[in-house]
């Protein structure tokens, strides 16, 4: 009732001015997209070429070779035979049920989006850890990014770039990058101050202290951020399929619109299998790196 009485006191502000403001902002964004849309597309052209090249590489490579590389990476990172066998079984089942090509398309998108998130998120997290002013400026932006509904990310990107791989990857990165930034900042801030002072006493420069002390000690926390980023990126697969991103999300979307229960279930389980694979492998690497660091401190 209080909110309604407040609005009733300003009927012209509520109806006229807000509509005019919306029209002004919509018109400004349309004018911007018409004037600079070609330039923005040219700017993201290398990203499009990378996405197309990586997807074609995964699709053209024999499935046995791709499987061997994935299994080899899983074992090299985790050093776990059980986990490696689980990864092998999961991808064999994905191929058996005819979802290999869509899985490769999804892997190409998720891999590129994760690499972009790392390239952007880790430096931003480092800047936040080094400056309280930067942290106070970036934190509200991250709050907005994490609370904004995922569908909203698609609107400005599609208006500016149309549908396709590039807007899908951009939407995935915007949605998935906040945990990595936050945990990078947290991991560096939690590094023992005595260890940093010892590095300074030995004459380490700020860059040497960052690369040799802070980042290695913060790596388990940063890996947790990468893990969360991958999980959130996979969660955007179905939503990104609405703007033309091919992969496991499109069959799920098709099954929703056409009530194909089995198709949606199998492709959804494939997404779950990929998510569990990335989650377990990244957690195993984080635990192994933590034990390595504890061993170094023990020595």
Phi, psi and omega in degrees: 000320181296318180294322179293319179295324179295318180293322182295336178286340181232063184294322181291321178297320184288323188261313189275306185294320181292321177296318178296321179295318178298315179298321179297314180293318178298317179295321179296319180291321177296318179297319179297315181295324179288323183281320188243006182301317180296320178294321178294318178297320178295324180296321182269006180299318176301323178296319178297316179298320178296315180298314180296317181296315183292321178295315179296324179298314181293323181286326183278336181287136177306139186299328181293323178291317178299317179298318179297320179294315180297317180293318178298318178295320180299317181288320181297322182281318188264332186058032182240121180290319180298316180295320179296319177295323177296318177298316179300314181296319182298314182285331174295319178293322177299316177292323182296323181271013172076027182248017186296312183297315178296325178294320178295322177296318178294318178299322180296316180295313183295320180297312180295317180296321179293317178297319177296320179297319178294316182297327179267319189287319182296312177299321178295318177298322177296316179297322177295321180292332183272342186220122175294328179295315177297319180298316180293334179279318186280327185303314177298326177296317177296323177299317179295316182298325183277336181263343179293132176303143186299326182296331183294329179299331185286334189295301182294327181292317180291321178298328183271320188243357183078200179257156179142194186290315186298309177299327177296315180294319179298316179297320179296316181296314181299321181286325191261347189281333185305316180300323180294318179297314182297314185285331172296314177300313181296316182299318181289322180292335180275355178297134183304127181295327179296322179295319180293320178294325177295320178296320178295321180297329178276005175088018180288136175285165178304322179291319177296322179294322179293311186284326187262339185240300189292308182296315177299319181288332179271357187302318178302319178291320178296321178296325175297323176294319177297320177302312180294324178296317178296317180298316180290326177296318176295327177293338179271357186300313182292318181294318179294335178296340179291340179247027170094009178282117182282155180144203183291341181289326183294315175300325177296315178297319178296321180293329178290315183286332183248003179059044174267092187297313185295317179299314180295320181295314182295314180291326174296320177293328176295319176298318178298319180297318178296317180298315179296320179300308180297320182296311182293320181293315181293322177294321178297319178295319180297318179295321181293319178293325178294317177296323179296317180293321177296323177296322178295318179293326179295323178291000000 
